[in-house]
């Protein structure tokens, strides 16, 4: 008999634990293919382009550009309802992959496609995963 499902912490397994442990330490990881050389995100045990299993973890630079975003004013799933409004976004990592995330430390009116961003983490924990803020702007995620 288990407790209620938790939505406020990532579900980890043996494979994804490396990713979430790095995030808790303030590091963003991607996977890079040893055959085609391309990076991918979300982490998978194989390359989604050439299907090679020769993939390794790599520390990402933490730099990205804003691709698109949406300001969320209502979300009934815990714990997000307590955090509205927030900016859900898709960013292009400097390493190549596109990633879903959240933008913090930036007013809605400042958001521009192509703006330069950098990764931030919430007090060194991975609860909400990596977030992004405008490059050069120190914020606490």
CNS distance restraints for C-alpha pairs under 8 A (distance, minus, plus):
assign (resid   7 and name CA) (resid  77 and name CA) 7.74 0.50 0.50
assign (resid   7 and name CA) (resid  78 and name CA) 6.19 0.50 0.50
assign (resid   7 and name CA) (resid  79 and name CA) 6.83 0.50 0.50
assign (resid   8 and name CA) (resid  78 and name CA) 6.99 0.50 0.50
assign (resid   8 and name CA) (resid  79 and name CA) 5.92 0.50 0.50
assign (resid   8 and name CA) (resid 127 and name CA) 6.44 0.50 0.50
assign (resid   8 and name CA) (resid 128 and name CA) 7.29 0.50 0.50
assign (resid   9 and name CA) (resid 126 and name CA) 7.90 0.50 0.50
assign (resid   9 and name CA) (resid 127 and name CA) 4.99 0.50 0.50
assign (resid   9 and name CA) (resid 128 and name CA) 7.08 0.50 0.50
assign (resid  10 and name CA) (resid  20 and name CA) 7.94 0.50 0.50
assign (resid  10 and name CA) (resid 126 and name CA) 7.85 0.50 0.50
assign (resid  10 and name CA) (resid 127 and name CA) 6.39 0.50 0.50
assign (resid  10 and name CA) (resid 128 and name CA) 7.56 0.50 0.50
assign (resid  12 and name CA) (resid  16 and name CA) 5.54 0.50 0.50
assign (resid  12 and name CA) (resid  17 and name CA) 5.46 0.50 0.50
assign (resid  12 and name CA) (resid  20 and name CA) 7.45 0.50 0.50
assign (resid  13 and name CA) (resid  17 and name CA) 5.74 0.50 0.50
assign (resid  14 and name CA) (resid  18 and name CA) 7.83 0.50 0.50
assign (resid  15 and name CA) (resid  45 and name CA) 7.82 0.50 0.50
assign (resid  16 and name CA) (resid  20 and name CA) 6.46 0.50 0.50
assign (resid  16 and name CA) (resid  43 and name CA) 7.31 0.50 0.50
assign (resid  17 and name CA) (resid  21 and name CA) 5.86 0.50 0.50
assign (resid  18 and name CA) (resid  22 and name CA) 6.18 0.50 0.50
assign (resid  19 and name CA) (resid  23 and name CA) 6.29 0.50 0.50
assign (resid  19 and name CA) (resid  28 and name CA) 7.56 0.50 0.50
assign (resid  19 and name CA) (resid  29 and name CA) 6.14 0.50 0.50
assign (resid  19 and name CA) (resid  43 and name CA) 7.76 0.50 0.50
assign (resid  20 and name CA) (resid  24 and name CA) 6.16 0.50 0.50
assign (resid  20 and name CA) (resid 126 and name CA) 6.15 0.50 0.50
assign (resid  20 and name CA) (resid 129 and name CA) 7.71 0.50 0.50
assign (resid  21 and name CA) (resid  25 and name CA) 6.48 0.50 0.50
assign (resid  21 and name CA) (resid 126 and name CA) 7.64 0.50 0.50
assign (resid  22 and name CA) (resid  26 and name CA) 6.35 0.50 0.50
assign (resid  22 and name CA) (resid  27 and name CA) 5.04 0.50 0.50
assign (resid  22 and name CA) (resid  28 and name CA) 6.57 0.50 0.50
assign (resid  22 and name CA) (resid  29 and name CA) 7.08 0.50 0.50
assign (resid  23 and name CA) (resid  27 and name CA) 4.95 0.50 0.50
assign (resid  23 and name CA) (resid  28 and name CA) 5.75 0.50 0.50
assign (resid  23 and name CA) (resid  29 and name CA) 7.76 0.50 0.50
assign (resid  23 and name CA) (resid 121 and name CA) 7.27 0.50 0.50
assign (resid  23 and name CA) (resid 124 and name CA) 7.42 0.50 0.50
assign (resid  23 and name CA) (resid 125 and name CA) 6.73 0.50 0.50
assign (resid  23 and name CA) (resid 126 and name CA) 5.18 0.50 0.50
assign (resid  23 and name CA) (resid 129 and name CA) 6.62 0.50 0.50
assign (resid  23 and name CA) (resid 130 and name CA) 6.77 0.50 0.50
assign (resid  24 and name CA) (resid 121 and name CA) 7.77 0.50 0.50
assign (resid  24 and name CA) (resid 124 and name CA) 5.11 0.50 0.50
assign (resid  24 and name CA) (resid 125 and name CA) 4.07 0.50 0.50
assign (resid  24 and name CA) (resid 126 and name CA) 4.58 0.50 0.50
assign (resid  25 and name CA) (resid 124 and name CA) 5.64 0.50 0.50
assign (resid  25 and name CA) (resid 125 and name CA) 6.96 0.50 0.50
assign (resid  26 and name CA) (resid 120 and name CA) 7.42 0.50 0.50
assign (resid  26 and name CA) (resid 121 and name CA) 5.87 0.50 0.50
assign (resid  26 and name CA) (resid 124 and name CA) 5.51 0.50 0.50
assign (resid  26 and name CA) (resid 125 and name CA) 7.50 0.50 0.50
assign (resid  27 and name CA) (resid  59 and name CA) 6.89 0.50 0.50
assign (resid  27 and name CA) (resid  60 and name CA) 7.70 0.50 0.50
assign (resid  27 and name CA) (resid  62 and name CA) 8.00 0.50 0.50
assign (resid  28 and name CA) (resid  59 and name CA) 5.98 0.50 0.50
assign (resid  28 and name CA) (resid  60 and name CA) 5.53 0.50 0.50
assign (resid  28 and name CA) (resid  61 and name CA) 7.69 0.50 0.50
assign (resid  28 and name CA) (resid  62 and name CA) 6.43 0.50 0.50
assign (resid  28 and name CA) (resid 119 and name CA) 7.71 0.50 0.50
assign (resid  28 and name CA) (resid 130 and name CA) 6.96 0.50 0.50
assign (resid  29 and name CA) (resid  57 and name CA) 6.37 0.50 0.50
assign (resid  29 and name CA) (resid  58 and name CA) 5.51 0.50 0.50
assign (resid  29 and name CA) (resid  59 and name CA) 4.57 0.50 0.50
assign (resid  29 and name CA) (resid  60 and name CA) 5.31 0.50 0.50
assign (resid  30 and name CA) (resid  39 and name CA) 6.49 0.50 0.50
assign (resid  30 and name CA) (resid  40 and name CA) 6.10 0.50 0.50
assign (resid  30 and name CA) (resid  41 and name CA) 5.70 0.50 0.50
assign (resid  30 and name CA) (resid  42 and name CA) 7.42 0.50 0.50
assign (resid  30 and name CA) (resid  43 and name CA) 6.45 0.50 0.50
assign (resid  30 and name CA) (resid  57 and name CA) 5.89 0.50 0.50
assign (resid  30 and name CA) (resid  58 and name CA) 5.43 0.50 0.50
assign (resid  30 and name CA) (resid  59 and name CA) 6.41 0.50 0.50
assign (resid  30 and name CA) (resid  60 and name CA) 6.10 0.50 0.50
assign (resid  31 and name CA) (resid  39 and name CA) 5.46 0.50 0.50
assign (resid  31 and name CA) (resid  40 and name CA) 5.42 0.50 0.50
assign (resid  31 and name CA) (resid  41 and name CA) 6.62 0.50 0.50
assign (resid  31 and name CA) (resid  43 and name CA) 5.95 0.50 0.50
assign (resid  31 and name CA) (resid  44 and name CA) 7.40 0.50 0.50
assign (resid  31 and name CA) (resid  55 and name CA) 6.14 0.50 0.50
assign (resid  31 and name CA) (resid  56 and name CA) 5.41 0.50 0.50
assign (resid  31 and name CA) (resid  57 and name CA) 4.67 0.50 0.50
assign (resid  31 and name CA) (resid  58 and name CA) 5.85 0.50 0.50
assign (resid  32 and name CA) (resid  37 and name CA) 6.24 0.50 0.50
assign (resid  32 and name CA) (resid  38 and name CA) 5.63 0.50 0.50
assign (resid  32 and name CA) (resid  39 and name CA) 4.13 0.50 0.50
assign (resid  32 and name CA) (resid  40 and name CA) 6.35 0.50 0.50
assign (resid  32 and name CA) (resid  47 and name CA) 7.79 0.50 0.50
assign (resid  32 and name CA) (resid  55 and name CA) 5.32 0.50 0.50
assign (resid  32 and name CA) (resid  56 and name CA) 5.48 0.50 0.50
assign (resid  32 and name CA) (resid  57 and name CA) 6.45 0.50 0.50
assign (resid  32 and name CA) (resid  58 and name CA) 6.58 0.50 0.50
assign (resid  33 and name CA) (resid  37 and name CA) 4.86 0.50 0.50
assign (resid  33 and name CA) (resid  38 and name CA) 5.53 0.50 0.50
assign (resid  33 and name CA) (resid  39 and name CA) 6.29 0.50 0.50
assign (resid  33 and name CA) (resid  46 and name CA) 7.93 0.50 0.50
assign (resid  33 and name CA) (resid  47 and name CA) 5.94 0.50 0.50
assign (resid  33 and name CA) (resid  52 and name CA) 7.13 0.50 0.50
assign (resid  33 and name CA) (resid  53 and name CA) 7.80 0.50 0.50
assign (resid  33 and name CA) (resid  54 and name CA) 5.84 0.50 0.50
assign (resid  33 and name CA) (resid  55 and name CA) 4.32 0.50 0.50
assign (resid  33 and name CA) (resid  56 and name CA) 6.67 0.50 0.50
assign (resid  34 and name CA) (resid  54 and name CA) 5.31 0.50 0.50
assign (resid  34 and name CA) (resid  55 and name CA) 5.70 0.50 0.50
assign (resid  34 and name CA) (resid  56 and name CA) 7.49 0.50 0.50
assign (resid  35 and name CA) (resid  50 and name CA) 7.89 0.50 0.50
assign (resid  35 and name CA) (resid  52 and name CA) 6.76 0.50 0.50
assign (resid  35 and name CA) (resid  54 and name CA) 6.68 0.50 0.50
assign (resid  36 and name CA) (resid  50 and name CA) 6.90 0.50 0.50
assign (resid  38 and name CA) (resid  96 and name CA) 7.68 0.50 0.50
assign (resid  39 and name CA) (resid  95 and name CA) 6.40 0.50 0.50
assign (resid  39 and name CA) (resid  96 and name CA) 6.41 0.50 0.50
assign (resid  39 and name CA) (resid  97 and name CA) 6.35 0.50 0.50
assign (resid  40 and name CA) (resid  47 and name CA) 7.36 0.50 0.50
assign (resid  40 and name CA) (resid  48 and name CA) 7.55 0.50 0.50
assign (resid  40 and name CA) (resid  96 and name CA) 7.41 0.50 0.50
assign (resid  40 and name CA) (resid  97 and name CA) 5.21 0.50 0.50
assign (resid  41 and name CA) (resid  97 and name CA) 5.80 0.50 0.50
assign (resid  41 and name CA) (resid  98 and name CA) 7.03 0.50 0.50
assign (resid  41 and name CA) (resid  99 and name CA) 6.58 0.50 0.50
assign (resid  42 and name CA) (resid  99 and name CA) 7.34 0.50 0.50
assign (resid  44 and name CA) (resid  48 and name CA) 7.86 0.50 0.50
assign (resid  45 and name CA) (resid  53 and name CA) 6.34 0.50 0.50
assign (resid  45 and name CA) (resid  55 and name CA) 6.93 0.50 0.50
assign (resid  46 and name CA) (resid  51 and name CA) 5.64 0.50 0.50
assign (resid  46 and name CA) (resid  52 and name CA) 5.50 0.50 0.50
assign (resid  46 and name CA) (resid  53 and name CA) 4.36 0.50 0.50
assign (resid  46 and name CA) (resid  54 and name CA) 7.00 0.50 0.50
assign (resid  46 and name CA) (resid  55 and name CA) 6.26 0.50 0.50
assign (resid  47 and name CA) (resid  51 and name CA) 4.69 0.50 0.50
assign (resid  47 and name CA) (resid  52 and name CA) 5.24 0.50 0.50
assign (resid  47 and name CA) (resid  53 and name CA) 6.37 0.50 0.50
assign (resid  47 and name CA) (resid  54 and name CA) 7.67 0.50 0.50
assign (resid  47 and name CA) (resid  55 and name CA) 6.62 0.50 0.50
assign (resid  60 and name CA) (resid  94 and name CA) 7.98 0.50 0.50
assign (resid  60 and name CA) (resid  95 and name CA) 6.89 0.50 0.50
assign (resid  61 and name CA) (resid  94 and name CA) 7.05 0.50 0.50
assign (resid  61 and name CA) (resid  95 and name CA) 7.62 0.50 0.50
assign (resid  62 and name CA) (resid  93 and name CA) 7.40 0.50 0.50
assign (resid  62 and name CA) (resid  94 and name CA) 7.63 0.50 0.50
assign (resid  62 and name CA) (resid 118 and name CA) 5.36 0.50 0.50
assign (resid  62 and name CA) (resid 119 and name CA) 4.86 0.50 0.50
assign (resid  63 and name CA) (resid  93 and name CA) 6.08 0.50 0.50
assign (resid  63 and name CA) (resid  94 and name CA) 5.53 0.50 0.50
assign (resid  63 and name CA) (resid 116 and name CA) 7.40 0.50 0.50
assign (resid  63 and name CA) (resid 117 and name CA) 5.81 0.50 0.50
assign (resid  63 and name CA) (resid 118 and name CA) 4.59 0.50 0.50
assign (resid  63 and name CA) (resid 119 and name CA) 6.48 0.50 0.50
assign (resid  63 and name CA) (resid 135 and name CA) 7.84 0.50 0.50
assign (resid  64 and name CA) (resid  91 and name CA) 6.08 0.50 0.50
assign (resid  64 and name CA) (resid  92 and name CA) 5.29 0.50 0.50
assign (resid  64 and name CA) (resid  93 and name CA) 4.23 0.50 0.50
assign (resid  64 and name CA) (resid  94 and name CA) 5.23 0.50 0.50
assign (resid  64 and name CA) (resid 116 and name CA) 6.05 0.50 0.50
assign (resid  64 and name CA) (resid 117 and name CA) 5.04 0.50 0.50
assign (resid  64 and name CA) (resid 118 and name CA) 6.03 0.50 0.50
assign (resid  64 and name CA) (resid 119 and name CA) 7.83 0.50 0.50
assign (resid  65 and name CA) (resid  91 and name CA) 5.54 0.50 0.50
assign (resid  65 and name CA) (resid  92 and name CA) 5.27 0.50 0.50
assign (resid  65 and name CA) (resid  93 and name CA) 6.68 0.50 0.50
assign (resid  65 and name CA) (resid  94 and name CA) 7.64 0.50 0.50
assign (resid  65 and name CA) (resid 113 and name CA) 7.59 0.50 0.50
assign (resid  65 and name CA) (resid 114 and name CA) 5.10 0.50 0.50
assign (resid  65 and name CA) (resid 115 and name CA) 5.36 0.50 0.50
assign (resid  65 and name CA) (resid 116 and name CA) 4.66 0.50 0.50
assign (resid  65 and name CA) (resid 117 and name CA) 5.51 0.50 0.50
assign (resid  66 and name CA) (resid  89 and name CA) 7.46 0.50 0.50
assign (resid  66 and name CA) (resid  90 and name CA) 6.54 0.50 0.50
assign (resid  66 and name CA) (resid  91 and name CA) 4.59 0.50 0.50
assign (resid  66 and name CA) (resid  92 and name CA) 6.45 0.50 0.50
assign (resid  66 and name CA) (resid 112 and name CA) 7.14 0.50 0.50
assign (resid  66 and name CA) (resid 113 and name CA) 5.23 0.50 0.50
assign (resid  66 and name CA) (resid 114 and name CA) 4.92 0.50 0.50
assign (resid  66 and name CA) (resid 115 and name CA) 5.41 0.50 0.50
assign (resid  66 and name CA) (resid 116 and name CA) 6.72 0.50 0.50
assign (resid  66 and name CA) (resid 117 and name CA) 6.96 0.50 0.50
assign (resid  67 and name CA) (resid  89 and name CA) 7.54 0.50 0.50
assign (resid  67 and name CA) (resid  90 and name CA) 5.53 0.50 0.50
assign (resid  67 and name CA) (resid  91 and name CA) 4.98 0.50 0.50
assign (resid  67 and name CA) (resid  92 and name CA) 6.27 0.50 0.50
assign (resid  67 and name CA) (resid 113 and name CA) 5.39 0.50 0.50
assign (resid  67 and name CA) (resid 114 and name CA) 6.08 0.50 0.50
assign (resid  68 and name CA) (resid  89 and name CA) 5.74 0.50 0.50
assign (resid  68 and name CA) (resid  90 and name CA) 5.35 0.50 0.50
assign (resid  68 and name CA) (resid  91 and name CA) 7.01 0.50 0.50
assign (resid  68 and name CA) (resid 113 and name CA) 6.19 0.50 0.50
assign (resid  69 and name CA) (resid  87 and name CA) 6.53 0.50 0.50
assign (resid  69 and name CA) (resid  88 and name CA) 5.62 0.50 0.50
assign (resid  69 and name CA) (resid  89 and name CA) 4.04 0.50 0.50
assign (resid  69 and name CA) (resid  90 and name CA) 6.20 0.50 0.50
assign (resid  70 and name CA) (resid  87 and name CA) 5.71 0.50 0.50
assign (resid  70 and name CA) (resid  88 and name CA) 5.39 0.50 0.50
assign (resid  70 and name CA) (resid  89 and name CA) 6.32 0.50 0.50
assign (resid  71 and name CA) (resid  85 and name CA) 6.49 0.50 0.50
assign (resid  71 and name CA) (resid  86 and name CA) 5.66 0.50 0.50
assign (resid  71 and name CA) (resid  87 and name CA) 4.47 0.50 0.50
assign (resid  71 and name CA) (resid  88 and name CA) 6.23 0.50 0.50
assign (resid  71 and name CA) (resid 108 and name CA) 7.60 0.50 0.50
assign (resid  72 and name CA) (resid  84 and name CA) 6.42 0.50 0.50
assign (resid  72 and name CA) (resid  85 and name CA) 5.30 0.50 0.50
assign (resid  72 and name CA) (resid  86 and name CA) 5.36 0.50 0.50
assign (resid  72 and name CA) (resid  87 and name CA) 6.07 0.50 0.50
assign (resid  72 and name CA) (resid  88 and name CA) 6.77 0.50 0.50
assign (resid  73 and name CA) (resid  84 and name CA) 5.32 0.50 0.50
assign (resid  73 and name CA) (resid  85 and name CA) 4.52 0.50 0.50
assign (resid  73 and name CA) (resid  86 and name CA) 7.01 0.50 0.50
assign (resid  74 and name CA) (resid  81 and name CA) 6.47 0.50 0.50
assign (resid  74 and name CA) (resid  84 and name CA) 6.28 0.50 0.50
assign (resid  74 and name CA) (resid  85 and name CA) 7.13 0.50 0.50
assign (resid  75 and name CA) (resid  80 and name CA) 5.93 0.50 0.50
assign (resid  75 and name CA) (resid  81 and name CA) 4.85 0.50 0.50
assign (resid  75 and name CA) (resid  84 and name CA) 7.24 0.50 0.50
assign (resid  76 and name CA) (resid  80 and name CA) 6.99 0.50 0.50
assign (resid  76 and name CA) (resid  81 and name CA) 5.23 0.50 0.50
assign (resid  77 and name CA) (resid  81 and name CA) 6.14 0.50 0.50
assign (resid  78 and name CA) (resid  82 and name CA) 7.52 0.50 0.50
assign (resid  79 and name CA) (resid  83 and name CA) 7.22 0.50 0.50
assign (resid  80 and name CA) (resid  84 and name CA) 6.63 0.50 0.50
assign (resid  86 and name CA) (resid 102 and name CA) 7.39 0.50 0.50
assign (resid  86 and name CA) (resid 103 and name CA) 7.65 0.50 0.50
assign (resid  86 and name CA) (resid 104 and name CA) 7.86 0.50 0.50
assign (resid  87 and name CA) (resid 102 and name CA) 5.52 0.50 0.50
assign (resid  87 and name CA) (resid 103 and name CA) 5.39 0.50 0.50
assign (resid  87 and name CA) (resid 104 and name CA) 7.27 0.50 0.50
assign (resid  87 and name CA) (resid 108 and name CA) 7.82 0.50 0.50
assign (resid  88 and name CA) (resid 100 and name CA) 7.48 0.50 0.50
assign (resid  88 and name CA) (resid 101 and name CA) 6.06 0.50 0.50
assign (resid  88 and name CA) (resid 102 and name CA) 4.65 0.50 0.50
assign (resid  88 and name CA) (resid 103 and name CA) 6.59 0.50 0.50
assign (resid  89 and name CA) (resid 100 and name CA) 5.74 0.50 0.50
assign (resid  89 and name CA) (resid 101 and name CA) 5.27 0.50 0.50
assign (resid  89 and name CA) (resid 102 and name CA) 5.38 0.50 0.50
assign (resid  89 and name CA) (resid 103 and name CA) 6.51 0.50 0.50
assign (resid  90 and name CA) (resid  98 and name CA) 6.67 0.50 0.50
assign (resid  90 and name CA) (resid  99 and name CA) 5.46 0.50 0.50
assign (resid  90 and name CA) (resid 100 and name CA) 4.45 0.50 0.50
assign (resid  90 and name CA) (resid 101 and name CA) 6.06 0.50 0.50
assign (resid  90 and name CA) (resid 102 and name CA) 7.99 0.50 0.50
assign (resid  91 and name CA) (resid  98 and name CA) 5.59 0.50 0.50
assign (resid  91 and name CA) (resid  99 and name CA) 5.34 0.50 0.50
assign (resid  91 and name CA) (resid 100 and name CA) 6.48 0.50 0.50
assign (resid  91 and name CA) (resid 101 and name CA) 7.26 0.50 0.50
assign (resid  92 and name CA) (resid  96 and name CA) 6.40 0.50 0.50
assign (resid  92 and name CA) (resid  97 and name CA) 5.95 0.50 0.50
assign (resid  92 and name CA) (resid  98 and name CA) 4.42 0.50 0.50
assign (resid  92 and name CA) (resid  99 and name CA) 6.39 0.50 0.50
assign (resid  93 and name CA) (resid  97 and name CA) 5.50 0.50 0.50
assign (resid  93 and name CA) (resid  98 and name CA) 5.98 0.50 0.50
assign (resid  93 and name CA) (resid  99 and name CA) 7.08 0.50 0.50
assign (resid 101 and name CA) (resid 129 and name CA) 7.85 0.50 0.50
assign (resid 101 and name CA) (resid 130 and name CA) 6.87 0.50 0.50
assign (resid 101 and name CA) (resid 131 and name CA) 5.65 0.50 0.50
assign (resid 101 and name CA) (resid 132 and name CA) 7.22 0.50 0.50
assign (resid 102 and name CA) (resid 130 and name CA) 7.90 0.50 0.50
assign (resid 102 and name CA) (resid 131 and name CA) 5.06 0.50 0.50
assign (resid 102 and name CA) (resid 132 and name CA) 6.28 0.50 0.50
assign (resid 103 and name CA) (resid 131 and name CA) 5.97 0.50 0.50
assign (resid 103 and name CA) (resid 132 and name CA) 4.94 0.50 0.50
assign (resid 103 and name CA) (resid 133 and name CA) 5.58 0.50 0.50
assign (resid 104 and name CA) (resid 131 and name CA) 6.89 0.50 0.50
assign (resid 104 and name CA) (resid 132 and name CA) 6.17 0.50 0.50
assign (resid 104 and name CA) (resid 133 and name CA) 5.25 0.50 0.50
assign (resid 104 and name CA) (resid 139 and name CA) 7.78 0.50 0.50
assign (resid 104 and name CA) (resid 141 and name CA) 6.37 0.50 0.50
assign (resid 105 and name CA) (resid 133 and name CA) 5.79 0.50 0.50
assign (resid 105 and name CA) (resid 134 and name CA) 7.49 0.50 0.50
assign (resid 105 and name CA) (resid 137 and name CA) 7.78 0.50 0.50
assign (resid 105 and name CA) (resid 139 and name CA) 5.98 0.50 0.50
assign (resid 105 and name CA) (resid 140 and name CA) 7.92 0.50 0.50
assign (resid 105 and name CA) (resid 141 and name CA) 7.61 0.50 0.50
assign (resid 106 and name CA) (resid 110 and name CA) 6.49 0.50 0.50
assign (resid 106 and name CA) (resid 111 and name CA) 7.23 0.50 0.50
assign (resid 106 and name CA) (resid 133 and name CA) 6.73 0.50 0.50
assign (resid 106 and name CA) (resid 134 and name CA) 6.97 0.50 0.50
assign (resid 107 and name CA) (resid 111 and name CA) 7.08 0.50 0.50
assign (resid 111 and name CA) (resid 115 and name CA) 7.32 0.50 0.50
assign (resid 115 and name CA) (resid 134 and name CA) 7.23 0.50 0.50
assign (resid 116 and name CA) (resid 134 and name CA) 5.95 0.50 0.50
assign (resid 116 and name CA) (resid 135 and name CA) 5.55 0.50 0.50
assign (resid 117 and name CA) (resid 132 and name CA) 5.95 0.50 0.50
assign (resid 117 and name CA) (resid 133 and name CA) 5.32 0.50 0.50
assign (resid 117 and name CA) (resid 134 and name CA) 4.33 0.50 0.50
assign (resid 117 and name CA) (resid 135 and name CA) 4.41 0.50 0.50
assign (resid 118 and name CA) (resid 132 and name CA) 5.32 0.50 0.50
assign (resid 118 and name CA) (resid 133 and name CA) 5.58 0.50 0.50
assign (resid 118 and name CA) (resid 134 and name CA) 6.24 0.50 0.50
assign (resid 118 and name CA) (resid 135 and name CA) 5.03 0.50 0.50
assign (resid 118 and name CA) (resid 136 and name CA) 7.67 0.50 0.50
assign (resid 119 and name CA) (resid 130 and name CA) 6.25 0.50 0.50
assign (resid 119 and name CA) (resid 131 and name CA) 5.60 0.50 0.50
assign (resid 119 and name CA) (resid 132 and name CA) 4.42 0.50 0.50
assign (resid 119 and name CA) (resid 133 and name CA) 6.52 0.50 0.50
assign (resid 120 and name CA) (resid 130 and name CA) 6.07 0.50 0.50
assign (resid 120 and name CA) (resid 131 and name CA) 5.31 0.50 0.50
assign (resid 120 and name CA) (resid 132 and name CA) 5.57 0.50 0.50
assign (resid 120 and name CA) (resid 133 and name CA) 6.89 0.50 0.50
assign (resid 120 and name CA) (resid 139 and name CA) 7.66 0.50 0.50
assign (resid 120 and name CA) (resid 140 and name CA) 7.31 0.50 0.50
assign (resid 120 and name CA) (resid 141 and name CA) 5.97 0.50 0.50
assign (resid 121 and name CA) (resid 125 and name CA) 6.69 0.50 0.50
assign (resid 121 and name CA) (resid 126 and name CA) 6.95 0.50 0.50
assign (resid 121 and name CA) (resid 129 and name CA) 6.95 0.50 0.50
assign (resid 121 and name CA) (resid 130 and name CA) 5.36 0.50 0.50
assign (resid 121 and name CA) (resid 131 and name CA) 6.12 0.50 0.50
assign (resid 121 and name CA) (resid 140 and name CA) 7.44 0.50 0.50
assign (resid 121 and name CA) (resid 141 and name CA) 5.50 0.50 0.50
assign (resid 122 and name CA) (resid 126 and name CA) 6.89 0.50 0.50
assign (resid 122 and name CA) (resid 127 and name CA) 7.59 0.50 0.50
assign (resid 122 and name CA) (resid 128 and name CA) 7.50 0.50 0.50
assign (resid 122 and name CA) (resid 129 and name CA) 7.91 0.50 0.50
assign (resid 122 and name CA) (resid 130 and name CA) 7.85 0.50 0.50
assign (resid 122 and name CA) (resid 140 and name CA) 6.47 0.50 0.50
assign (resid 122 and name CA) (resid 141 and name CA) 4.41 0.50 0.50
assign (resid 123 and name CA) (resid 140 and name CA) 7.00 0.50 0.50
assign (resid 123 and name CA) (resid 141 and name CA) 6.94 0.50 0.50
assign (resid 125 and name CA) (resid 129 and name CA) 7.84 0.50 0.50
assign (resid 126 and name CA) (resid 130 and name CA) 7.02 0.50 0.50
assign (resid 131 and name CA) (resid 141 and name CA) 6.95 0.50 0.50
assign (resid 133 and name CA) (resid 137 and name CA) 6.86 0.50 0.50
assign (resid 133 and name CA) (resid 139 and name CA) 7.44 0.50 0.50
